[in-house]
């Protein structure tokens, strides 16, 4: 007996979609859904919504729980529609595309901040065990009584 996955329906969208147009796909997804699977107008909304969502992450909480992520993504979609002066419903695939950016942003921040932290606090980059040990010891000192916040002369 073969079982088939139920197809996702485009009608899994915002609750107030009665007078909103549904996003239209122009090609089938190969694997994960992507913005380029949708018509140009939807791509523009997705791009704007992702930017808005990323600003929420950067401003309020880089690691929000799933409920908060979805809430922010829906708000970002509404902001995108307002900015582009259009009414379009979102669906679960679009919300998923927007919220996938959470780990992207935190990785980007870590990549940018790491060299600053190394130079400010004197960490060294090396595979040698003695350097790793010094870095661990320095990290412990910095964590003790908020040592990373205050410079001791």
Z-matrix of the N, CA and C atoms (Angstrom, degrees):
N
C 1 1.439
C 2 1.529 1 108.44
N 3 1.311 2 118.22 1 130.00
C 4 1.456 3 122.93 2 -179.44
C 5 1.520 4 109.72 3 -102.41
N 6 1.301 5 114.03 4 138.52
C 7 1.455 6 120.24 5 176.11
C 8 1.511 7 108.57 6 -110.61
N 9 1.287 8 116.63 7 142.17
C 10 1.460 9 121.80 8 179.40
C 11 1.516 10 109.15 9 -115.95
N 12 1.314 11 114.15 10 142.70
C 13 1.460 12 118.74 11 174.06
C 14 1.515 13 108.88 12 -66.69
N 15 1.307 14 115.74 13 139.93
C 16 1.459 15 118.46 14 173.37
C 17 1.508 16 108.49 15 -71.63
N 18 1.299 17 116.18 16 135.11
C 19 1.466 18 120.60 17 178.45
C 20 1.519 19 109.44 18 -71.80
N 21 1.320 20 114.71 19 143.62
C 22 1.464 21 118.95 20 173.73
C 23 1.509 22 108.55 21 -73.93
N 24 1.290 23 115.05 22 139.66
C 25 1.456 24 119.31 23 -179.92
C 26 1.511 25 109.78 24 -100.42
N 27 1.293 26 116.20 25 142.10
C 28 1.459 27 121.56 26 178.75
C 29 1.525 28 111.44 27 -66.28
N 30 1.339 29 116.72 28 -11.96
C 31 1.457 30 118.21 29 -177.90
C 32 1.529 31 112.26 30 -84.94
N 33 1.337 32 118.02 31 4.24
C 34 1.459 33 120.91 32 174.74
C 35 1.515 34 107.68 33 -82.22
N 36 1.279 35 116.62 34 72.28
C 37 1.459 36 119.81 35 -172.79
C 38 1.508 37 111.07 36 -129.46
N 39 1.298 38 114.94 37 -162.39
C 40 1.451 39 120.79 38 -175.68
C 41 1.527 40 110.97 39 -61.82
N 42 1.325 41 116.09 40 151.19
C 43 1.456 42 119.59 41 -176.09
C 44 1.524 43 114.17 42 -67.34
N 45 1.327 44 118.34 43 -21.36
C 46 1.463 45 121.34 44 -176.94
C 47 1.520 46 110.71 45 -105.97
N 48 1.311 47 117.42 46 46.10
C 49 1.451 48 119.96 47 -173.43
C 50 1.523 49 113.78 48 -89.29
N 51 1.296 50 119.08 49 1.95
C 52 1.455 51 120.57 50 -173.35
C 53 1.517 52 113.07 51 -54.86
N 54 1.338 53 118.04 52 -41.58
C 55 1.452 54 118.83 53 179.39
C 56 1.526 55 111.36 54 -107.83
N 57 1.311 56 116.95 55 15.59
C 58 1.458 57 120.95 56 178.11
C 59 1.524 58 109.92 57 -105.48
N 60 1.308 59 114.14 58 143.25
C 61 1.457 60 120.54 59 177.10
C 62 1.528 61 108.75 60 -75.94
N 63 1.322 62 116.32 61 145.43
C 64 1.457 63 121.05 62 176.98
C 65 1.522 64 110.04 63 -84.11
N 66 1.332 65 118.38 64 144.37
C 67 1.463 66 120.30 65 176.95
C 68 1.526 67 109.72 66 -64.31
N 69 1.337 68 116.27 67 137.39
C 70 1.465 69 120.35 68 -175.87
C 71 1.521 70 110.14 69 -109.19
N 72 1.334 71 114.43 70 126.65
C 73 1.461 72 119.80 71 175.14
C 74 1.521 73 109.12 72 -80.92
N 75 1.331 74 115.63 73 142.34
C 76 1.464 75 120.30 74 177.26
C 77 1.520 76 111.39 75 -107.97
N 78 1.330 77 116.95 76 -10.51
C 79 1.465 78 120.80 77 175.10
C 80 1.516 79 109.26 78 -151.35
N 81 1.322 80 114.84 79 156.97
C 82 1.460 81 120.02 80 178.41
C 83 1.521 82 110.00 81 -77.72
N 84 1.301 83 115.28 82 144.87
C 85 1.465 84 120.53 83 178.84
C 86 1.516 85 109.43 84 -75.87
N 87 1.314 86 114.91 85 139.60
C 88 1.464 87 120.26 86 172.26
C 89 1.517 88 105.67 87 -106.55
N 90 1.312 89 116.57 88 93.89
C 91 1.460 90 120.29 89 -173.87
C 92 1.511 91 109.78 90 91.95
N 93 1.323 92 115.21 91 -128.42
C 94 1.466 93 119.83 92 -179.97
C 95 1.513 94 110.83 93 -71.42
N 96 1.313 95 115.38 94 145.17
C 97 1.460 96 120.54 95 177.74
C 98 1.528 97 108.82 96 -68.62
N 99 1.328 98 116.03 97 144.15
C 100 1.466 99 121.58 98 -179.23
C 101 1.520 100 109.03 99 -134.23
N 102 1.322 101 115.83 100 160.82
C 103 1.466 102 121.08 101 -178.42
C 104 1.518 103 111.33 102 -58.39
N 105 1.337 104 117.50 103 -38.19
C 106 1.468 105 119.46 104 -176.89
C 107 1.526 106 113.06 105 -69.10
N 108 1.324 107 117.54 106 -5.40
C 109 1.462 108 120.85 107 174.13
C 110 1.533 109 111.22 108 -75.47
N 111 1.326 110 116.46 109 -14.52
C 112 1.463 111 121.79 110 -176.18
C 113 1.526 112 111.65 111 -105.59
N 114 1.319 113 114.93 112 163.00
C 115 1.465 114 121.01 113 176.94
C 116 1.529 115 109.96 114 -61.49
N 117 1.339 116 116.16 115 161.46
C 118 1.467 117 121.99 116 -174.71
C 119 1.528 118 113.26 117 -55.81
N 120 1.316 119 117.51 118 -42.28
C 121 1.470 120 120.42 119 -178.54
C 122 1.527 121 110.83 120 -61.08
N 123 1.310 122 117.10 121 -40.44
C 124 1.463 123 121.42 122 179.46
C 125 1.529 124 109.88 123 -69.29
N 126 1.321 125 116.52 124 -37.60
C 127 1.470 126 120.37 125 177.48
C 128 1.526 127 110.88 126 -58.86
N 129 1.326 128 116.37 127 -41.71
C 130 1.468 129 120.37 128 178.89
C 131 1.526 130 111.12 129 -64.21
N 132 1.318 131 116.38 130 -40.49
C 133 1.464 132 120.16 131 177.90
C 134 1.527 133 110.62 132 -64.81
N 135 1.323 134 116.64 133 -42.81
C 136 1.464 135 121.02 134 179.37
C 137 1.529 136 109.88 135 -61.26
N 138 1.325 137 116.08 136 -45.97
C 139 1.470 138 120.53 137 -179.26
C 140 1.530 139 110.79 138 -59.04
N 141 1.314 140 116.96 139 -46.28
C 142 1.466 141 121.06 140 179.84
C 143 1.530 142 110.07 141 -64.76
N 144 1.332 143 116.50 142 -45.22
C 145 1.468 144 120.96 143 -177.71
C 146 1.528 145 111.11 144 -62.35
N 147 1.322 146 117.21 145 -38.67
C 148 1.465 147 120.40 146 178.12
C 149 1.528 148 109.93 147 -63.66
N 150 1.317 149 117.35 148 -42.65
C 151 1.463 150 120.71 149 177.44
C 152 1.513 151 111.82 150 -61.07
N 153 1.323 152 116.37 151 -43.62
C 154 1.460 153 121.10 152 178.73
C 155 1.528 154 110.61 153 -64.33
N 156 1.322 155 116.48 154 -43.29
C 157 1.464 156 121.83 155 179.31
C 158 1.530 157 110.53 156 -61.67
N 159 1.327 158 116.75 157 -44.12
C 160 1.467 159 121.12 158 178.93
C 161 1.529 160 110.84 159 -62.05
N 162 1.315 161 116.98 160 -35.88
C 163 1.469 162 118.87 161 178.68
C 164 1.529 163 110.58 162 -67.63
N 165 1.325 164 117.45 163 -34.49
C 166 1.472 165 120.74 164 175.28
C 167 1.529 166 110.13 165 -63.54
N 168 1.336 167 115.94 166 -43.96
C 169 1.466 168 120.11 167 178.67
C 170 1.523 169 110.93 168 -60.31
N 171 1.328 170 115.77 169 -47.14
C 172 1.467 171 120.66 170 -176.95
C 173 1.526 172 111.78 171 -68.63
N 174 1.316 173 117.40 172 -31.91
C 175 1.463 174 120.77 173 -175.04
C 176 1.521 175 114.17 174 -87.26
N 177 1.328 176 116.99 175 -35.46
C 178 1.457 177 119.07 176 -169.70
C 179 1.519 178 115.20 177 -116.49
N 180 1.324 179 117.59 178 -45.11
C 181 1.462 180 119.30 179 -174.61
C 182 1.521 181 108.65 180 -164.55
N 183 1.317 182 116.67 181 114.90
C 184 1.467 183 120.63 182 -178.81
C 185 1.525 184 111.89 183 -75.11
N 186 1.331 185 117.40 184 -17.94
C 187 1.463 186 121.63 185 -178.06
C 188 1.532 187 111.29 186 -128.66
N 189 1.321 188 118.51 187 60.86
C 190 1.467 189 119.25 188 -179.07
C 191 1.530 190 111.41 189 -72.72
N 192 1.331 191 115.58 190 156.27
C 193 1.461 192 118.72 191 175.53
C 194 1.528 193 109.13 192 -71.44
N 195 1.318 194 116.06 193 170.24
C 196 1.471 195 121.16 194 -173.78
C 197 1.530 196 111.87 195 -61.82
N 198 1.311 197 117.72 196 -40.09
C 199 1.468 198 120.70 197 -179.48
C 200 1.527 199 110.06 198 -61.66
N 201 1.322 200 116.30 199 -43.36
C 202 1.463 201 120.77 200 179.09
C 203 1.524 202 110.53 201 -65.32
N 204 1.329 203 116.92 202 -42.08
C 205 1.467 204 120.65 203 178.31
C 206 1.526 205 111.09 204 -56.66
N 207 1.317 206 115.94 205 -48.16
C 208 1.468 207 120.36 206 -178.51
C 209 1.524 208 110.29 207 -64.54
N 210 1.319 209 116.84 208 -42.03
C 211 1.463 210 120.76 209 178.49
C 212 1.528 211 110.77 210 -60.68
N 213 1.330 212 117.09 211 -46.77
C 214 1.465 213 120.90 212 178.75
C 215 1.520 214 111.53 213 -64.14
N 216 1.327 215 117.08 214 -37.96
C 217 1.468 216 120.49 215 179.68
C 218 1.527 217 110.66 216 -64.51
N 219 1.319 218 116.95 217 -41.32
C 220 1.468 219 120.52 218 178.33
C 221 1.529 220 110.78 219 -65.00
N 222 1.327 221 116.26 220 -42.21
C 223 1.467 222 120.18 221 177.17
C 224 1.527 223 110.70 222 -63.78
N 225 1.324 224 116.42 223 -40.14
C 226 1.470 225 120.90 224 178.92
C 227 1.526 226 110.37 225 -63.14
N 228 1.328 227 117.00 226 -38.64
C 229 1.467 228 120.94 227 177.94
C 230 1.533 229 110.15 228 -64.14
N 231 1.322 230 115.95 229 -43.37
C 232 1.473 231 119.80 230 178.44
C 233 1.528 232 110.77 231 -62.27
N 234 1.336 233 116.70 232 -40.82
C 235 1.470 234 120.74 233 177.54
C 236 1.527 235 110.81 234 -63.50
N 237 1.318 236 116.65 235 -40.02
C 238 1.468 237 120.89 236 178.60
C 239 1.523 238 110.28 237 -62.60
N 240 1.320 239 116.09 238 -43.35
C 241 1.473 240 119.94 239 178.66
C 242 1.526 241 110.67 240 -63.48
N 243 1.328 242 116.38 241 -42.33
C 244 1.463 243 120.18 242 179.20
C 245 1.537 244 110.20 243 -63.10
N 246 1.335 245 117.16 244 -45.01
C 247 1.462 246 121.71 245 -178.85
C 248 1.530 247 111.01 246 -61.64
N 249 1.326 248 116.41 247 -42.27
C 250 1.468 249 121.08 248 -178.49
C 251 1.530 250 112.64 249 -89.36
N 252 1.331 251 115.74 250 6.12
C 253 1.463 252 122.27 251 177.50
C 254 1.523 253 112.21 252 51.01
N 255 1.326 254 114.81 253 54.90
C 256 1.456 255 120.76 254 179.00
C 257 1.519 256 109.23 255 -142.24
N 258 1.291 257 116.23 256 161.08
C 259 1.459 258 123.04 257 175.53
C 260 1.517 259 107.12 258 -118.01
N 261 1.329 260 116.22 259 111.26
C 262 1.456 261 119.35 260 178.29
C 263 1.524 262 108.67 261 -142.74
N 264 1.308 263 115.29 262 134.99
C 265 1.459 264 120.80 263 178.77
C 266 1.528 265 109.47 264 -74.36
N 267 1.319 266 116.04 265 156.22
C 268 1.460 267 120.33 266 173.01
C 269 1.516 268 108.00 267 -104.44
N 270 1.309 269 116.46 268 164.00
C 271 1.456 270 120.64 269 173.69
C 272 1.526 271 108.54 270 -129.08
N 273 1.309 272 117.15 271 176.24
C 274 1.466 273 120.52 272 -175.82
C 275 1.525 274 111.93 273 -63.70
N 276 1.332 275 118.03 274 -32.90
C 277 1.465 276 120.70 275 178.06
C 278 1.525 277 111.28 276 -64.68
N 279 1.304 278 116.97 277 -40.77
C 280 1.470 279 120.71 278 179.81
C 281 1.526 280 110.17 279 -67.15
N 282 1.318 281 117.56 280 -43.25
C 283 1.464 282 120.72 281 177.70
C 284 1.527 283 109.65 282 -60.99
N 285 1.316 284 116.49 283 -40.57
C 286 1.466 285 120.65 284 178.55
C 287 1.534 286 111.00 285 -63.42
N 288 1.334 287 117.45 286 -41.84
C 289 1.469 288 120.75 287 178.24
C 290 1.525 289 111.07 288 -61.00
N 291 1.306 290 116.33 289 -41.04
C 292 1.466 291 120.44 290 -178.63
C 293 1.529 292 110.41 291 -68.44
N 294 1.319 293 117.68 292 -45.82
C 295 1.468 294 120.70 293 -175.58
C 296 1.522 295 113.20 294 -74.81
N 297 1.315 296 118.11 295 -17.72
C 298 1.474 297 120.27 296 176.30
C 299 1.518 298 111.43 297 -61.15
N 300 1.301 299 118.25 298 -17.61
C 301 1.464 300 122.31 299 -176.07
C 302 1.528 301 113.27 300 -77.06
N 303 1.321 302 118.06 301 -7.08
C 304 1.460 303 120.48 302 -178.19
C 305 1.523 304 111.26 303 -57.59
N 306 1.323 305 117.29 304 -54.32
C 307 1.465 306 119.65 305 -177.91
C 308 1.524 307 111.54 306 -70.07
N 309 1.331 308 118.03 307 -28.76
C 310 1.467 309 120.47 308 177.26
C 311 1.521 310 110.48 309 -60.21
N 312 1.310 311 116.21 310 -47.79
C 313 1.462 312 120.29 311 -177.21
C 314 1.520 313 111.32 312 -64.50
N 315 1.324 314 117.27 313 -45.76
C 316 1.459 315 118.93 314 -178.52
C 317 1.525 316 111.02 315 -64.07
N 318 1.317 317 118.06 316 -35.71
C 319 1.470 318 121.06 317 176.31
C 320 1.523 319 111.00 318 -65.76
N 321 1.323 320 116.96 319 -41.06
C 322 1.464 321 120.76 320 178.55
C 323 1.527 322 111.06 321 -63.26
N 324 1.322 323 116.40 322 -42.13
C 325 1.464 324 120.28 323 179.75
C 326 1.529 325 110.01 324 -63.97
N 327 1.323 326 116.78 325 -45.41
C 328 1.465 327 119.96 326 178.78
C 329 1.524 328 110.89 327 -59.31
N 330 1.326 329 117.44 328 -43.02
C 331 1.463 330 121.25 329 -179.37
C 332 1.529 331 111.55 330 -63.26
N 333 1.328 332 117.70 331 -36.94
C 334 1.468 333 121.58 332 -179.94
C 335 1.527 334 112.10 333 -76.40
N 336 1.325 335 117.08 334 -36.40
C 337 1.457 336 121.35 335 -174.33
C 338 1.536 337 112.35 336 -81.68
N 339 1.319 338 117.48 337 -31.31
C 340 1.466 339 120.76 338 -175.50
C 341 1.533 340 113.30 339 -51.12
N 342 1.354 341 120.35 340 -50.82
C 343 1.469 342 119.31 341 179.82
C 344 1.536 343 112.99 342 -62.34
N 345 1.331 344 116.78 343 -33.81
C 346 1.468 345 119.88 344 177.73
C 347 1.527 346 111.23 345 -65.21
N 348 1.321 347 115.97 346 -45.30
C 349 1.463 348 121.14 347 -179.93
C 350 1.522 349 110.10 348 -62.62
N 351 1.339 350 116.43 349 -42.60
C 352 1.468 351 120.27 350 179.39
C 353 1.523 352 110.89 351 -58.30
N 354 1.332 353 116.48 352 -46.83
C 355 1.468 354 119.14 353 -176.43
C 356 1.530 355 112.61 354 -74.47
N 357 1.318 356 118.07 355 -38.26
C 358 1.467 357 120.93 356 -178.20
C 359 1.527 358 111.57 357 -67.32
N 360 1.327 359 117.07 358 -43.49
C 361 1.459 360 120.37 359 -173.51
C 362 1.527 361 113.95 360 -102.14
N 363 1.327 362 118.09 361 -2.25
C 364 1.462 363 120.29 362 175.05
C 365 1.515 364 115.76 363 84.25
N 366 1.325 365 117.96 364 23.27
C 367 1.461 366 120.04 365 174.29
C 368 1.523 367 108.92 366 -72.31
N 369 1.318 368 116.40 367 151.91
C 370 1.459 369 121.50 368 178.32
C 371 1.520 370 109.62 369 -117.77
N 372 1.324 371 116.19 370 147.79
C 373 1.461 372 121.45 371 175.92
C 374 1.520 373 108.41 372 -100.01
N 375 1.311 374 116.02 373 114.44
C 376 1.458 375 120.53 374 179.25
C 377 1.520 376 109.02 375 -166.23
N 378 1.317 377 115.30 376 154.65
C 379 1.460 378 120.71 377 176.67
C 380 1.531 379 110.88 378 -91.83
N 381 1.343 380 117.82 379 -6.82
C 382 1.469 381 121.10 380 -179.10
C 383 1.528 382 109.94 381 -66.28
N 384 1.308 383 114.92 382 139.14
C 385 1.458 384 120.70 383 -177.09
C 386 1.527 385 111.93 384 -63.79
N 387 1.320 386 118.31 385 -35.49
C 388 1.470 387 120.65 386 -179.90
C 389 1.531 388 110.96 387 -64.82
N 390 1.329 389 116.88 388 -38.11
C 391 1.469 390 121.11 389 178.62
C 392 1.526 391 109.94 390 -69.70
N 393 1.324 392 116.60 391 -42.39
C 394 1.466 393 120.28 392 177.56
C 395 1.528 394 110.45 393 -59.67
N 396 1.321 395 115.98 394 -41.93
C 397 1.459 396 120.78 395 179.94
C 398 1.530 397 110.70 396 -63.51
N 399 1.335 398 117.59 397 -44.38
C 400 1.469 399 121.39 398 177.15
C 401 1.526 400 110.88 399 -61.14
N 402 1.348 401 116.47 400 -41.92
C 403 1.472 402 120.40 401 178.98
C 404 1.524 403 111.26 402 -62.52
N 405 1.344 404 117.07 403 -42.13
C 406 1.468 405 120.30 404 178.56
C 407 1.528 406 110.79 405 -63.69
N 408 1.335 407 116.01 406 -42.55
C 409 1.463 408 120.62 407 179.29
C 410 1.534 409 110.49 408 -63.48
N 411 1.321 410 116.59 409 -42.70
C 412 1.465 411 121.14 410 177.85
C 413 1.528 412 110.84 411 -62.34
N 414 1.325 413 116.81 412 -42.29
C 415 1.470 414 120.90 413 178.79
C 416 1.526 415 110.71 414 -61.46
N 417 1.332 416 117.40 415 -41.90
C 418 1.469 417 120.87 416 178.07
C 419 1.527 418 110.93 417 -62.46
N 420 1.331 419 116.37 418 -42.52
C 421 1.466 420 120.23 419 178.85
C 422 1.527 421 111.22 420 -63.09
N 423 1.317 422 115.97 421 -41.14
C 424 1.466 423 119.72 422 -178.78
C 425 1.525 424 112.16 423 -68.23
N 426 1.332 425 117.00 424 -30.82
C 427 1.461 426 120.46 425 179.85
C 428 1.527 427 111.98 426 -78.51
N 429 1.320 428 117.19 427 -22.30
C 430 1.467 429 121.43 428 -177.72
C 431 1.530 430 109.97 429 -71.83
N 432 1.319 431 116.90 430 121.02
C 433 1.471 432 124.18 431 177.61
C 434 1.533 433 112.48 432 49.77
N 435 1.322 434 116.23 433 44.98
C 436 1.469 435 122.17 434 177.57
C 437 1.526 436 112.41 435 56.13
N 438 1.307 437 116.77 436 35.45
C 439 1.457 438 121.79 437 -179.33
C 440 1.516 439 113.65 438 -56.63
N 441 1.315 440 117.42 439 -27.43
C 442 1.459 441 119.92 440 179.47
C 443 1.524 442 111.88 441 -71.63
N 444 1.316 443 117.19 442 -15.51
C 445 1.469 444 120.39 443 -178.84
C 446 1.525 445 113.08 444 -89.65
N 447 1.320 446 116.75 445 -20.38
C 448 1.462 447 120.29 446 -174.52
C 449 1.518 448 110.06 447 -126.90
N 450 1.309 449 116.09 448 136.34
C 451 1.462 450 120.92 449 177.05
C 452 1.526 451 108.02 450 -93.76
N 453 1.329 452 115.76 451 125.27
C 454 1.460 453 121.07 452 178.29
C 455 1.516 454 107.72 453 -97.52
N 456 1.342 455 116.44 454 128.56
C 457 1.468 456 121.02 455 -178.12
C 458 1.501 457 111.03 456 -83.39
